[in-house]
Amino acid sequence: MKTIGVLTGGGDCPGLNAAIRAVVRAGIRKDCETLGIRNGWQGLIDGDVEPLTDFSVSGILPKGGTILGTSRTNPLKEVRDFQKIQQNMKKFGLHAIVVVGGDGTLAAARDVAEKGIPIIGIPKTIDNDIVGTDASIGFDTAVTTVTEAIDRLHTTAESHHRIIVVEVMGRDVGWIAIMAGIAGGADEILIPEVHFTMEEVCKNLMARYEAGKKFSIVVIAEGAHREDIGLPPVPDHIRDECGHEKFVGVGNLLGKEIERRMGVETRVTILGHVQRGGSPTPYDRVLATRFGVAAVQLIQEGKFGTMVALDGYRIRSVPLRDAVSRQKTVDAGFYELAKLVIGGRK
Ligand code: F6P
């Protein structure tokens, strides 16, 4: 009988529990028991674990968030933390760790794996920015949530003849903005990958207005460039300790600027963490289940230092080092597609 550890790290998202359940249940079929590690890497450092059974994972499939809790702890920040991890691997008889995480957690997983700990990664992130996999757990649900919000905002924007700016998540990439923007029929989509000018944004919106559409929906990713709105870059003192920009509401800045330039009443909706909450879509439940089962299979095969990935319809494995080598940015084809179907433009 082998013992598998499973942890969830980084920002939560819908579908994490479905992956945990799949690891536990597939493990049981392969004569493995599973220990849940609480609060990401922190639980492995502290030895904070709980046995997960067929019974204890019953009913968690449709639940958002993670029953294990999460954190953004870097397991290699202190040498003694890694020593504690090694001790806890022995103490709990852990044969391998399944790490469900986004880019930060998986980058740590790569480093920990390179130090000799047997690790299998499972990609999760609403941002969809992990290379080597066509999809990550949580993205489909986030796009569904944002699309529903855009549908609702459409009716009120139309009734009041307003422009509504919708700010969505996406620190470095605009996947949520582009997909939900296309699905929700947005009239302008602004993402970090593509620079824009206020002149062209307002020209496009004005063309719609003059064509008789007295309302518009503008979707902007939180990581879109402030400089494009005519503002200076964020100064260093409002960056977090990893050097990440602390977002101060690019949507509000854009809304003000549109209203100032066009004289059309503009409102701003920042969707924020609504995008990370709630029950996973059927797609995310199935994806998470497939990833969890595949992770156990990779443990059986001893293919450590890898991440499960979706390749078309197939599940395969890729080296963790490749998966965290760069970010998956929005494919230019989707951006072109969005431009082709936005109304009121030549
Ligand atoms: O990485 C996922 C993500 O949802 C980003 O899109 C967003 O910028 C970030 O997490 C917000 O994280 P938190 O508020 O939990 O620190």
Residues whose N, C-alpha, C, O or C-beta is under 5 A from the ligand:
A	BS01	F6P	G11 D127 M169 G170 R171
